Each structure stands twice: as C-alpha cells, then as structure tokens.
C-alpha cells in the first residue's frame, strides 16, 4: 500500500501553487569542492503567522490538519527550529522552498542535509525531501528519504540525501516532510551542489 502511494505523493507535491523561484545562478561547483547554496531563512525565524518565514507549508488534501510553526522552545540552534505536527488525520505535511536551477547545476547532484528530531512519528515517518522539476512542471527526479525515514521518538540527528539534477531541470524543491501522525522538528538545513562522478 505504501509503495502504491509514492507516485501519487510525488504527483500531489507537483500540483501545489507556484512559488517564485530564488535566483542562484552564480553558485557553481568545482570538481573538488561542492558549492554551498544559501537557503532562505535556514535558521527558521518566525514569520507573521507563526510559521517559519520563506518556507511554504503544504498538505495532502485539506489545510489545517498539520500545524507548521517556528518553535523556539528547544531548537538545535537559535533562534528556532521548524515544527510540523499532525493535529487531524491526513497523509502528509511539508515545509519547502523552491530554487531556480542554475545552468551549471544541470547534470550535477544536489545534496540536502539537516538535523531532524521526532516524537510519536509512528506512521510512515519523517524525512528530508528534494524534487527536480522540469520545464513542463513535472517532477523529473525525487528523493523523499523513503528507505531511511525517521520513525518513533528520536533525538536530534543529522541526515543527508542526494538527488541527480537532470540536464533540463528548471527548479529544485527542498524541504522536510512528516507523513501521517506525530511531530517533526527540523533545523540547520543546508544545500550543496556536487559535481557528478564522470
């Protein structure tokens, strides 16, 4: 059943409202050195609605089934961590942002890392997420940390995923996701572009 939901999940994350892409055209990797790409509000400062500013909250079908906040009570690093908590039954909640793919990223690999903590994530679990999106808006490649989800109650730990960036990718979505019940905290997210092995 979970396997059958994966293509549906990828499609649903595609069908969200378009968000202005961030310009990142001057950040290119060297063969021996990854290029660090600045994420907006990587420290999860609080926005006017209590959610982390510059991060877009998305839910599967119905809004209001997940709570998205910048939590300053026990962040890994100040001022806050992002918190996603299921408050009513729903499939998933995501916090992400969209970046414009620079030409020098195409054919390379994106590496997303960050620290995650969970409480009672007893369903599918939590993880980092990345998607490369093509000119037609379709997802070309994706990594939702499916084979290494964070489940149950876990303390802060660093995780990392990688994603190939196709030659015609236009946008890169990065973020964190909680699938089904529980609470996820995320902090210190970082994005790098890595030269693909020949």
C-alpha positions in Angstrom: 0.0 0.0 0.0 2.8 2.4 0.9 4.6 1.6 -2.4 1.5 2.4 -4.4 1.2 5.8 -2.7 4.7 7.0 -3.7 3.9 8.1 -7.3 0.7 9.7 -6.0 2.6 11.6 -3.4 5.1 12.9 -5.9 2.3 14.0 -8.2 0.4 15.8 -5.4 3.5 17.7 -4.4 3.8 18.8 -8.0 0.3 20.2 -8.1 0.8 22.9 -5.5 0.6 26.7 -6.1 3.6 28.0 -7.9 6.1 29.9 -5.7 8.6 32.4 -7.1 11.9 30.7 -7.6 15.0 32.0 -5.9 17.9 33.2 -8.1 21.0 31.1 -7.5 22.8 31.5 -10.9 26.3 32.4 -9.5 26.8 29.3 -7.3 28.6 26.6 -9.3 30.5 23.5 -8.0 34.2 22.8 -8.7 35.3 19.3 -9.4 36.9 19.1 -5.9 34.6 21.4 -3.9 30.8 21.4 -3.6 29.0 24.7 -4.0 27.1 25.8 -1.0 23.7 27.3 -1.9 22.0 29.7 0.5 18.6 28.7 1.6 16.2 31.4 2.7 15.7 31.5 6.5 17.7 28.4 7.2 17.6 29.3 10.9 13.8 29.3 10.8 13.0 32.8 12.1 9.3 33.2 12.8 7.0 34.8 10.2 3.9 36.9 10.8 1.7 33.8 11.0 3.9 31.9 13.4 5.3 29.7 10.7 8.9 29.8 9.5 9.3 32.8 7.1 10.2 31.9 3.5 9.1 28.3 3.9 5.9 27.2 2.2 3.5 24.8 4.1 1.7 22.2 2.0 -0.7 19.4 3.0 -2.1 16.5 1.1 -5.8 17.3 0.7 -7.2 19.6 3.5 -5.4 22.5 5.1 -5.4 22.7 8.9 -4.6 19.1 9.5 -1.0 19.9 10.2 0.5 22.6 12.3 3.5 24.5 11.0 5.4 26.7 13.4 8.8 28.2 14.1 9.5 26.6 17.6 11.9 28.5 19.8 11.4 26.2 22.9 14.2 23.6 22.2 15.9 24.4 18.8 19.1 22.7 17.9 20.5 26.2 17.2 18.9 29.6 17.8 16.6 31.2 17.1 14.1 28.3 16.3 13.5 25.0 14.6 10.7 24.2 12.2 8.0 22.1 13.7 5.4 20.1 11.8 2.7 18.4 13.9 -0.3 16.4 12.7 -3.5 17.6 14.5 -6.1 15.7 12.5 -5.8 12.6 10.3 -4.1 13.4 7.0 -1.4 11.8 4.8 1.4 14.4 4.9 2.6 17.9 5.7 5.6 19.5 4.0 7.6 22.7 4.5 9.7 23.5 1.4 11.1 26.2 -0.8 11.8 26.4 -4.5 15.0 27.4 -6.1 15.8 28.2 -9.7 18.3 25.7 -11.2 21.4 27.4 -12.5 22.7 26.1 -15.8 25.9 24.9 -14.1 23.8 22.7 -11.8 22.3 20.7 -14.6 23.8 17.2 -14.8 25.2 17.5 -11.3 23.9 16.3 -7.9 22.1 18.2 -5.2 22.9 17.3 -1.6 20.5 18.3 1.2 21.5 17.9 4.9 19.9 18.8 8.1 19.1 17.8 11.7 15.8 16.1 12.5 14.0 15.2 15.7 10.7 13.3 16.1 8.1 12.5 18.6 5.5 9.7 18.1 6.1 9.6 14.4 4.6 6.1 14.3 3.2 6.1 10.7 5.3 6.4 7.6 7.7 8.8 9.3 9.6 11.9 8.6 12.4 12.9 6.3 14.2 15.4 4.1 12.7 15.9 0.7 14.0 17.1 -2.7 12.5 17.2 -6.2 13.9 18.4 -9.5 11.1 19.9 -11.7 11.2 20.2 -15.5 10.0 22.9 -17.9 6.5 21.4 -18.0 6.2 21.4 -14.2 6.5 17.7 -13.9 8.8 16.1 -11.3 11.8 14.6 -13.1 13.7 13.1 -10.1 12.8 13.0 -6.4 14.2 11.8 -3.1 11.8 11.7 -0.1 14.2 9.6 2.1 11.8 6.7 1.6 14.3 4.0 2.6 15.6 5.8 5.7 12.6 7.5 7.3 12.8 8.8 10.9 10.2 7.0 12.9 9.0 6.9 16.5 10.6 9.3 19.1 14.2 10.2 18.1 16.6 12.9 19.3 18.4 15.3 17.1 20.5 13.6 14.4 22.0 14.8 11.2 20.6 13.3 7.9 21.6 13.7 4.3 20.1 12.9 0.9 21.3 13.4 -2.7 19.4 13.9 -6.0 20.6 13.9 -9.6 19.7 17.1 -11.4 18.6 16.4 -15.0 20.0 18.3 -17.9 16.8 20.3 -18.5 15.6 20.8 -14.8 14.4 24.3 -14.1 13.5 24.2 -10.4 14.7 22.4 -7.3 12.3 21.9 -4.3 13.9 21.3 -0.9 12.4 20.8 2.5 11.1 18.4 5.2 8.1 16.2 5.4 6.1 14.4 8.1 3.9 11.6 6.7 1.0 10.6 8.9 1.0 11.1 12.7 3.4 12.6 15.2 5.7 15.6 15.3 8.8 16.5 13.4 11.4 19.2 14.2 14.0 20.3 11.7 17.0 22.6 12.0 20.2 23.7 10.2 19.2 22.7 6.7 22.0 23.1 4.1 22.1 22.6 0.4 25.1 21.9 -1.8 25.6 21.2 -5.5 28.1 18.4 -6.0 29.9 17.6 -9.2 28.6 14.3 -10.5 31.0 11.5 -10.9 32.1 11.0 -14.6 
